[in-house]
Amino acid sequence: MLPLTRMQSLLRDAQGASAIEYGLIMGLITLVIVVAMQSVADETIGMWGNVNDKTSEAISSSG
């Protein structure tokens, strides 16, 4: 079957439409997870930066 004919049959098929919808939903969920993880990463980096600063201060003032 030619690629164009195959594509047209997939577009007419209800199962193909459902698969595309599920793919779009999964893509959206993945995007939300990536954005959330980026936010958590920023918070964590800031927290460990603060720990590093406090530790450095404690070491320099004790020595």
RADA-V847513 format. One record per helix or strand. SS is the DSSP state (H for helix, E for strand). FROM is the first residue (numbers start at 1). TO is the last residue. If there is no record, write none. Layout:
{{SS:FROM:TO} {SS:FROM:TO}}
This chain:
{{H:3:12} {H:14:62}}
